[in-house]
Each structure stands twice: as C-alpha cells, then as structure tokens.
Amino acid sequence: MEHLGDQNLASRHGKAQILATRVGLELPNNLTFEAWEQAGPKLFRISDSAAWCLGDWLIYGQEKYEDRYKRTLDTAGLDYQTLRNYAWVARKFDLARRHERLSFQHHAEVASLSAPVQDDWLDRAEALGWSRNRLRKELREGRLGRHTPDPAPLVPRLRVAEDAVTRWRAAANKSDTDLEQWIIHVLDLAARQELGGDSDPAVEE
C-alpha cells in the first residue's frame, strides 16, 4: 500500500519532484510533462486505495470495538458518514472479489446488486475498459430493460499487460470501432483463419 502523508512523487529521473502534503501539491516550475503525467495515476491509486482501506478499517472497528469506535472517530475528527459509505461498499466485496484494475467507484456502482450480478458487471467493465460513467450508463440501460447485463457468454477474465490494452484501444480508435467489437472481430477472424477459413465476418452478406 502506498504511504499516505507528505511524500515525494518523483519523476523517473529524479530531477523534478512533486511534494504531496496534507493540504495539496507543491509543483516545481521545471516539472516535465512526463513527470506531471506519471503523477496523476499515482495520486489516483493513493486516493482509490484509501477508500478501500478506510472502509476496511471502520468495519474492523465496528466489529471489534463496538462500544468505542465512534468515540475514536469523533476524537480524530473523521467524517462518519463518509467512512460509513466506504464501509458499506467494502462489506459487499471481500478482498478476493475486488478488481485491482477497476476503481472503488466502479465497485460502488454495483454494490447494491447480488454478488453474482456484481461479478458479471465488473468482469465486463474490466474486460472492456469501461470507465465508471460508462458502467453507470450500461447499468441504467440494463435496468430499463434495453439489454441484459450478460446478453452473450463472457470470455474468461484475462490478465493483460497495460501496454497491450493501450495498443488495442489505439487500433480500435484508428478503425473507428468500439473496443469490444474490435476485440470480437479480431479474435473471430483469427479463429476462422486457424480453422481453415479466411472470410471476414464483418463484410459477409
């Protein structure tokens, strides 16, 4: 887990550093674009993991120190409502069911659903690279009956290198195709070729 508190978010070469303090960032004037760019995901990971950790921390206090934990929150000046929201989501997902590639907010979007349905939506969101907002949109449309959360069998969850996903997304954008459809098309074409056919399903009558 990344340390919370004052810390340096250094560039790869260590020439310019961003200092994260309790009240904000100290950004040097000579910060390169690359260093600025790398700091964003790191800051997001700290924020995202903090939500999970605070939720787990509150759950532990509620279970182990029922008569004392709220006094601790009041003394420390922690916002109980915010922590309770974190804990509610954390209770819905044990560690083994949390998706590292998805944000805490992705999980919050599906937390009110049953566990199997949660897993279906999160598997799909991870496989297709959906943002939290895209997941929310798909959930809303699914609940309105426009489509079901799993209209077709899902392929097994795959562990894919981040640079590979970036290449796939760039290729899909270049061909003006949704990433999901691009992946399906490429895999189906490869399967047809492997099985002895070379027709392109995208152009068949």
C-alpha positions as CSV (number, residue, x, y, z in Angstrom):
1,M,0.0,0.0,0.0
2,E,1.3,3.4,-0.9
3,H,2.2,5.6,2.1
4,L,-0.2,8.4,2.9
5,G,1.1,11.7,4.1
6,D,3.8,14.1,2.9
7,Q,5.7,12.3,0.2
8,N,7.7,12.9,-3.0
9,L,6.1,11.9,-6.3
10,A,9.4,11.9,-8.2
11,S,9.9,11.7,-12.0
12,R,11.7,8.7,-13.3
13,H,14.9,10.6,-13.5
14,G,14.5,12.3,-10.1
15,K,15.2,15.8,-11.5
16,A,11.9,17.3,-10.5
17,Q,9.7,16.3,-7.7
18,I,6.1,16.8,-6.7
19,L,5.6,17.0,-3.0
20,A,2.2,15.7,-1.8
21,T,1.2,17.4,1.5
22,R,-1.8,17.3,3.8
23,V,-3.3,20.3,2.0
24,G,-2.3,19.9,-1.6
25,L,0.6,19.5,-4.1
26,E,3.8,21.5,-4.3
27,L,4.6,21.5,-8.0
28,P,8.0,22.7,-9.2
29,N,8.3,25.2,-12.1
30,N,10.6,22.9,-14.0
31,L,8.3,19.9,-13.9
32,T,8.3,18.0,-17.2
33,F,5.2,16.8,-18.9
34,E,6.2,13.2,-18.4
35,A,6.6,13.7,-14.7
36,W,3.3,15.5,-14.4
37,E,1.6,12.8,-16.4
38,Q,3.0,10.0,-14.3
39,A,2.0,11.6,-11.0
40,G,-1.8,11.6,-11.9
41,P,-2.3,7.8,-11.9
42,K,-0.1,7.5,-8.7
43,L,-2.3,10.1,-6.9
44,F,-5.4,8.3,-8.1
45,R,-4.2,5.0,-6.8
46,I,-3.5,6.5,-3.4
47,S,-7.0,8.1,-3.3
48,D,-8.7,4.9,-4.5
49,S,-6.8,2.5,-2.2
50,A,-7.5,4.9,0.7
51,A,-11.3,4.5,0.2
52,W,-11.0,0.7,0.5
53,C,-8.6,0.9,3.4
54,L,-10.8,3.3,5.4
55,G,-13.8,1.1,4.7
56,D,-12.0,-2.0,6.0
57,W,-10.7,0.0,9.0
58,L,-14.2,1.1,10.0
59,I,-15.6,-2.4,9.6
60,Y,-12.9,-3.8,11.9
61,G,-13.7,-1.1,14.5
62,Q,-17.4,-1.8,14.3
63,E,-16.9,-5.5,14.8
64,K,-14.1,-5.4,17.4
65,Y,-14.7,-2.3,19.4
66,E,-18.5,-1.6,19.0
67,D,-18.7,0.4,22.2
68,R,-15.6,2.6,21.5
69,Y,-15.1,3.1,17.8
70,K,-17.4,6.1,17.3
71,R,-15.6,7.9,20.1
72,T,-12.4,7.4,18.2
73,L,-13.9,8.9,15.0
74,D,-15.2,11.9,16.9
75,T,-11.8,12.4,18.7
76,A,-9.9,12.2,15.4
77,G,-12.4,14.5,13.6
78,L,-13.2,11.8,11.0
79,D,-16.4,12.1,9.0
80,Y,-18.6,9.2,10.0
81,Q,-21.0,9.4,7.0
82,T,-18.1,9.3,4.5
83,L,-16.5,6.4,6.3
84,R,-19.8,4.6,6.6
85,N,-20.3,4.8,2.8
86,Y,-16.8,3.4,2.3
87,A,-17.5,0.6,4.8
88,W,-20.8,-0.2,3.1
89,V,-19.1,-0.8,-0.2
90,A,-16.2,-2.7,1.4
91,R,-18.6,-5.1,3.1
92,K,-20.0,-6.0,-0.2
93,F,-16.7,-7.2,-1.6
94,D,-14.2,-9.3,0.2
95,L,-10.6,-8.9,-0.9
96,A,-10.7,-11.7,-3.3
97,R,-13.6,-10.2,-5.3
98,R,-12.1,-6.7,-5.6
99,H,-10.8,-5.9,-9.1
100,E,-7.4,-4.1,-8.9
101,R,-7.9,-2.7,-12.4
102,L,-11.2,-1.1,-11.5
103,S,-11.8,1.8,-9.2
104,F,-13.5,1.9,-5.8
105,Q,-16.3,3.8,-7.6
106,H,-16.8,1.0,-10.1
107,H,-17.5,-1.3,-7.2
108,A,-19.8,1.3,-5.6
109,E,-21.9,1.4,-8.7
110,V,-22.8,-2.3,-8.5
111,A,-22.6,-2.8,-4.7
112,S,-26.4,-2.9,-4.3
113,L,-26.7,-5.9,-6.6
114,S,-26.4,-9.6,-5.8
115,A,-22.9,-11.0,-5.7
116,P,-23.1,-13.0,-9.0
117,V,-24.5,-10.0,-10.8
118,Q,-21.8,-7.7,-9.3
119,D,-19.2,-10.1,-10.7
120,D,-20.8,-10.2,-14.1
121,W,-20.8,-6.4,-14.4
122,L,-17.3,-5.9,-13.0
123,D,-15.9,-8.7,-15.2
124,R,-17.4,-6.9,-18.3
125,A,-16.2,-3.5,-17.2
126,E,-12.7,-4.7,-16.7
127,A,-12.6,-6.7,-19.9
128,L,-13.9,-3.8,-22.0
129,G,-12.1,-1.0,-20.2
130,W,-15.3,0.8,-19.2
131,S,-15.0,4.0,-17.1
132,R,-17.1,4.4,-14.0
133,N,-19.5,6.6,-16.0
134,R,-19.7,4.0,-18.8
135,L,-20.5,1.3,-16.3
136,R,-23.2,3.5,-14.8
137,K,-24.7,4.1,-18.2
138,E,-24.7,0.4,-19.0
139,L,-26.3,-0.4,-15.7
140,R,-29.0,2.2,-16.2
141,E,-29.9,0.8,-19.7
142,G,-29.8,-2.8,-18.3
143,R,-32.2,-1.9,-15.6
144,L,-34.5,-0.2,-18.1
145,G,-34.7,-3.5,-20.0
146,R,-32.8,-2.3,-23.1
147,H,-30.4,-5.1,-22.7
148,T,-29.4,-7.6,-20.0
149,P,-26.1,-7.4,-18.2
150,D,-24.9,-10.6,-19.9
151,P,-26.5,-10.9,-23.4
152,A,-23.8,-13.3,-24.6
153,P,-21.3,-15.6,-22.9
154,L,-18.3,-13.7,-21.4
155,V,-14.9,-14.9,-22.2
156,P,-12.7,-15.9,-19.2
157,R,-11.2,-12.9,-17.4
158,L,-7.7,-12.3,-18.8
159,R,-4.7,-10.7,-17.2
160,V,-3.4,-8.4,-19.9
161,A,-0.4,-6.1,-19.9
162,E,-1.4,-2.4,-19.8
163,D,0.6,-1.6,-22.9
164,A,-1.2,-4.3,-24.8
165,V,-4.6,-2.8,-23.9
166,T,-3.3,0.6,-24.9
167,R,-2.3,-0.8,-28.4
168,W,-5.7,-2.5,-28.8
169,R,-7.6,0.7,-27.9
170,A,-5.5,2.7,-30.3
171,A,-6.1,0.2,-33.1
172,A,-9.9,0.2,-32.4
173,N,-9.9,4.0,-32.5
174,K,-8.0,4.0,-35.7
175,S,-10.6,1.8,-37.3
176,D,-13.4,3.9,-35.8
177,T,-14.6,0.8,-33.9
178,D,-15.8,0.2,-30.3
179,L,-13.1,-1.7,-28.4
180,E,-15.4,-4.5,-27.6
181,Q,-16.4,-5.0,-31.2
182,W,-12.8,-4.7,-32.4
183,I,-11.6,-7.4,-30.0
184,I,-14.5,-9.7,-31.0
185,H,-13.8,-9.1,-34.7
186,V,-10.0,-9.8,-34.4
187,L,-10.5,-12.9,-32.3
188,D,-13.2,-14.3,-34.6
189,L,-11.1,-13.6,-37.7
190,A,-8.1,-15.3,-36.1
191,A,-10.2,-18.3,-35.2
192,R,-11.6,-18.6,-38.7
193,Q,-8.1,-18.5,-40.2
194,E,-6.9,-21.1,-37.7
195,L,-9.8,-23.4,-38.5
196,G,-9.2,-23.1,-42.3
197,G,-11.5,-20.3,-43.3
198,D,-10.3,-16.8,-44.3
199,S,-13.6,-14.9,-44.7
200,D,-14.1,-11.7,-42.9
201,P,-17.3,-11.8,-40.8
202,A,-17.5,-8.1,-40.8
203,V,-18.1,-8.0,-44.6
204,E,-20.1,-11.2,-45.1
205,E,-23.6,-10.7,-46.6
